[in-house]
Amino acid sequence: MLTFEDTFHSDGLVSCFIWADEPTMKRVRFYIGPTILEDVLHGGNAVHDDANVALCNGNRERIEAACRRAFAERPGERIDIEPIDFS
């Protein structure tokens, strides 16, 4: 069971991440890279980190569902979200 933080964070490189708590792994970091922001969520802005975070917040349900799928398939402490996780 994953319990996500309330906020997404920018890493300043056209990507975001969110932390979740999980009973076995403890803290899990999910990376939402430029491919996801641009090709899946149809946004992403190289100049405006706040816009990237806002895009993630606006797609929270989709991203959390993708994170759960990714964790089920590839459990670990750091997971890069891939387009297939949105299927």
PyMOL CGO cylinders between C-alpha atoms (Angstrom):
from pymol import cmd
from pymol.cgo import CYLINDER

trace = [
    CYLINDER, 0.00, 0.00, 0.00, 1.45, 3.32, -1.09, 0.3, 1, 1, 1, 1, 1, 1,
    CYLINDER, 1.45, 3.32, -1.09, 0.66, 6.54, 0.75, 0.3, 1, 1, 1, 1, 1, 1,
    CYLINDER, 0.66, 6.54, 0.75, 1.66, 9.52, -1.38, 0.3, 1, 1, 1, 1, 1, 1,
    CYLINDER, 1.66, 9.52, -1.38, 2.86, 12.89, -0.14, 0.3, 1, 1, 1, 1, 1, 1,
    CYLINDER, 2.86, 12.89, -0.14, 0.55, 15.84, -0.73, 0.3, 1, 1, 1, 1, 1, 1,
    CYLINDER, 0.55, 15.84, -0.73, 2.93, 17.65, -3.09, 0.3, 1, 1, 1, 1, 1, 1,
    CYLINDER, 2.93, 17.65, -3.09, 5.00, 16.99, -6.17, 0.3, 1, 1, 1, 1, 1, 1,
    CYLINDER, 5.00, 16.99, -6.17, 8.51, 18.40, -6.34, 0.3, 1, 1, 1, 1, 1, 1,
    CYLINDER, 8.51, 18.40, -6.34, 10.52, 19.73, -9.26, 0.3, 1, 1, 1, 1, 1, 1,
    CYLINDER, 10.52, 19.73, -9.26, 14.10, 18.66, -9.83, 0.3, 1, 1, 1, 1, 1, 1,
    CYLINDER, 14.10, 18.66, -9.83, 14.70, 21.67, -12.10, 0.3, 1, 1, 1, 1, 1, 1,
    CYLINDER, 14.70, 21.67, -12.10, 15.25, 19.52, -15.21, 0.3, 1, 1, 1, 1, 1, 1,
    CYLINDER, 15.25, 19.52, -15.21, 11.79, 19.40, -16.85, 0.3, 1, 1, 1, 1, 1, 1,
    CYLINDER, 11.79, 19.40, -16.85, 10.76, 16.65, -14.48, 0.3, 1, 1, 1, 1, 1, 1,
    CYLINDER, 10.76, 16.65, -14.48, 9.02, 16.11, -11.19, 0.3, 1, 1, 1, 1, 1, 1,
    CYLINDER, 9.02, 16.11, -11.19, 9.01, 13.55, -8.45, 0.3, 1, 1, 1, 1, 1, 1,
    CYLINDER, 9.01, 13.55, -8.45, 6.79, 12.48, -5.61, 0.3, 1, 1, 1, 1, 1, 1,
    CYLINDER, 6.79, 12.48, -5.61, 7.53, 10.46, -2.50, 0.3, 1, 1, 1, 1, 1, 1,
    CYLINDER, 7.53, 10.46, -2.50, 5.32, 7.72, -1.13, 0.3, 1, 1, 1, 1, 1, 1,
    CYLINDER, 5.32, 7.72, -1.13, 5.47, 5.69, 2.04, 0.3, 1, 1, 1, 1, 1, 1,
    CYLINDER, 5.47, 5.69, 2.04, 5.29, 1.91, 1.70, 0.3, 1, 1, 1, 1, 1, 1,
    CYLINDER, 5.29, 1.91, 1.70, 5.41, -0.57, 4.62, 0.3, 1, 1, 1, 1, 1, 1,
    CYLINDER, 5.41, -0.57, 4.62, 8.30, -2.70, 3.31, 0.3, 1, 1, 1, 1, 1, 1,
    CYLINDER, 8.30, -2.70, 3.31, 10.44, -0.24, 1.32, 0.3, 1, 1, 1, 1, 1, 1,
    CYLINDER, 10.44, -0.24, 1.32, 9.60, 2.68, 3.63, 0.3, 1, 1, 1, 1, 1, 1,
    CYLINDER, 9.60, 2.68, 3.63, 10.18, 5.73, 1.35, 0.3, 1, 1, 1, 1, 1, 1,
    CYLINDER, 10.18, 5.73, 1.35, 9.78, 5.34, -2.41, 0.3, 1, 1, 1, 1, 1, 1,
    CYLINDER, 9.78, 5.34, -2.41, 10.68, 8.10, -4.88, 0.3, 1, 1, 1, 1, 1, 1,
    CYLINDER, 10.68, 8.10, -4.88, 8.75, 8.18, -8.15, 0.3, 1, 1, 1, 1, 1, 1,
    CYLINDER, 8.75, 8.18, -8.15, 10.39, 10.13, -10.97, 0.3, 1, 1, 1, 1, 1, 1,
    CYLINDER, 10.39, 10.13, -10.97, 8.15, 11.72, -13.60, 0.3, 1, 1, 1, 1, 1, 1,
    CYLINDER, 8.15, 11.72, -13.60, 10.55, 12.63, -16.40, 0.3, 1, 1, 1, 1, 1, 1,
    CYLINDER, 10.55, 12.63, -16.40, 10.29, 14.84, -19.48, 0.3, 1, 1, 1, 1, 1, 1,
    CYLINDER, 10.29, 14.84, -19.48, 8.93, 12.03, -21.65, 0.3, 1, 1, 1, 1, 1, 1,
    CYLINDER, 8.93, 12.03, -21.65, 5.97, 11.63, -19.31, 0.3, 1, 1, 1, 1, 1, 1,
    CYLINDER, 5.97, 11.63, -19.31, 5.41, 15.37, -18.93, 0.3, 1, 1, 1, 1, 1, 1,
    CYLINDER, 5.41, 15.37, -18.93, 5.60, 16.03, -22.67, 0.3, 1, 1, 1, 1, 1, 1,
    CYLINDER, 5.60, 16.03, -22.67, 4.31, 12.90, -24.41, 0.3, 1, 1, 1, 1, 1, 1,
    CYLINDER, 4.31, 12.90, -24.41, 1.86, 11.47, -21.88, 0.3, 1, 1, 1, 1, 1, 1,
    CYLINDER, 1.86, 11.47, -21.88, 0.60, 14.54, -20.00, 0.3, 1, 1, 1, 1, 1, 1,
    CYLINDER, 0.60, 14.54, -20.00, 1.07, 16.90, -22.98, 0.3, 1, 1, 1, 1, 1, 1,
    CYLINDER, 1.07, 16.90, -22.98, 2.90, 19.62, -21.11, 0.3, 1, 1, 1, 1, 1, 1,
    CYLINDER, 2.90, 19.62, -21.11, 6.31, 20.12, -19.60, 0.3, 1, 1, 1, 1, 1, 1,
    CYLINDER, 6.31, 20.12, -19.60, 8.20, 23.38, -19.63, 0.3, 1, 1, 1, 1, 1, 1,
    CYLINDER, 8.20, 23.38, -19.63, 11.98, 23.65, -19.60, 0.3, 1, 1, 1, 1, 1, 1,
    CYLINDER, 11.98, 23.65, -19.60, 11.84, 27.14, -18.10, 0.3, 1, 1, 1, 1, 1, 1,
    CYLINDER, 11.84, 27.14, -18.10, 9.00, 27.01, -15.59, 0.3, 1, 1, 1, 1, 1, 1,
    CYLINDER, 9.00, 27.01, -15.59, 9.40, 24.41, -12.86, 0.3, 1, 1, 1, 1, 1, 1,
    CYLINDER, 9.40, 24.41, -12.86, 6.19, 25.61, -11.21, 0.3, 1, 1, 1, 1, 1, 1,
    CYLINDER, 6.19, 25.61, -11.21, 4.26, 24.80, -14.40, 0.3, 1, 1, 1, 1, 1, 1,
    CYLINDER, 4.26, 24.80, -14.40, 5.65, 21.26, -14.35, 0.3, 1, 1, 1, 1, 1, 1,
    CYLINDER, 5.65, 21.26, -14.35, 4.58, 20.79, -10.73, 0.3, 1, 1, 1, 1, 1, 1,
    CYLINDER, 4.58, 20.79, -10.73, 1.14, 22.24, -11.55, 0.3, 1, 1, 1, 1, 1, 1,
    CYLINDER, 1.14, 22.24, -11.55, 0.84, 19.82, -14.47, 0.3, 1, 1, 1, 1, 1, 1,
    CYLINDER, 0.84, 19.82, -14.47, 1.59, 16.91, -12.16, 0.3, 1, 1, 1, 1, 1, 1,
    CYLINDER, 1.59, 16.91, -12.16, -0.87, 18.18, -9.54, 0.3, 1, 1, 1, 1, 1, 1,
    CYLINDER, -0.87, 18.18, -9.54, -3.55, 18.46, -12.23, 0.3, 1, 1, 1, 1, 1, 1,
    CYLINDER, -3.55, 18.46, -12.23, -2.93, 14.84, -13.23, 0.3, 1, 1, 1, 1, 1, 1,
    CYLINDER, -2.93, 14.84, -13.23, -2.50, 13.46, -9.71, 0.3, 1, 1, 1, 1, 1, 1,
    CYLINDER, -2.50, 13.46, -9.71, -4.98, 10.58, -10.08, 0.3, 1, 1, 1, 1, 1, 1,
    CYLINDER, -4.98, 10.58, -10.08, -3.40, 9.36, -13.33, 0.3, 1, 1, 1, 1, 1, 1,
    CYLINDER, -3.40, 9.36, -13.33, 0.12, 9.70, -11.94, 0.3, 1, 1, 1, 1, 1, 1,
    CYLINDER, 0.12, 9.70, -11.94, -0.68, 7.91, -8.68, 0.3, 1, 1, 1, 1, 1, 1,
    CYLINDER, -0.68, 7.91, -8.68, -2.30, 5.07, -10.64, 0.3, 1, 1, 1, 1, 1, 1,
    CYLINDER, -2.30, 5.07, -10.64, 0.80, 4.86, -12.86, 0.3, 1, 1, 1, 1, 1, 1,
    CYLINDER, 0.80, 4.86, -12.86, 3.03, 4.85, -9.77, 0.3, 1, 1, 1, 1, 1, 1,
    CYLINDER, 3.03, 4.85, -9.77, 1.05, 1.98, -8.27, 0.3, 1, 1, 1, 1, 1, 1,
    CYLINDER, 1.05, 1.98, -8.27, 1.36, -0.02, -11.51, 0.3, 1, 1, 1, 1, 1, 1,
    CYLINDER, 1.36, -0.02, -11.51, 5.08, 0.71, -11.73, 0.3, 1, 1, 1, 1, 1, 1,
    CYLINDER, 5.08, 0.71, -11.73, 5.64, -0.30, -8.12, 0.3, 1, 1, 1, 1, 1, 1,
    CYLINDER, 5.64, -0.30, -8.12, 3.71, -3.55, -8.61, 0.3, 1, 1, 1, 1, 1, 1,
    CYLINDER, 3.71, -3.55, -8.61, 5.84, -4.38, -11.68, 0.3, 1, 1, 1, 1, 1, 1,
    CYLINDER, 5.84, -4.38, -11.68, 9.21, -2.97, -10.56, 0.3, 1, 1, 1, 1, 1, 1,
    CYLINDER, 9.21, -2.97, -10.56, 9.28, -2.56, -6.78, 0.3, 1, 1, 1, 1, 1, 1,
    CYLINDER, 9.28, -2.56, -6.78, 12.16, -0.50, -5.49, 0.3, 1, 1, 1, 1, 1, 1,
    CYLINDER, 12.16, -0.50, -5.49, 13.15, 2.63, -3.59, 0.3, 1, 1, 1, 1, 1, 1,
    CYLINDER, 13.15, 2.63, -3.59, 13.50, 4.74, -6.77, 0.3, 1, 1, 1, 1, 1, 1,
    CYLINDER, 13.50, 4.74, -6.77, 11.21, 4.18, -9.71, 0.3, 1, 1, 1, 1, 1, 1,
    CYLINDER, 11.21, 4.18, -9.71, 11.19, 5.99, -13.05, 0.3, 1, 1, 1, 1, 1, 1,
    CYLINDER, 11.19, 5.99, -13.05, 7.63, 6.21, -14.34, 0.3, 1, 1, 1, 1, 1, 1,
    CYLINDER, 7.63, 6.21, -14.34, 7.37, 5.02, -17.96, 0.3, 1, 1, 1, 1, 1, 1,
    CYLINDER, 7.37, 5.02, -17.96, 4.63, 5.57, -20.57, 0.3, 1, 1, 1, 1, 1, 1,
    CYLINDER, 4.63, 5.57, -20.57, 3.59, 1.89, -20.24, 0.3, 1, 1, 1, 1, 1, 1,
    CYLINDER, 3.59, 1.89, -20.24, 2.66, 2.59, -16.59, 0.3, 1, 1, 1, 1, 1, 1,
    CYLINDER, 2.66, 2.59, -16.59, -0.21, 4.78, -17.84, 0.3, 1, 1, 1, 1, 1, 1,
    CYLINDER, -0.21, 4.78, -17.84, -1.82, 1.91, -19.79, 0.3, 1, 1, 1, 1, 1, 1,
]
cmd.load_cgo(trace, "trace")
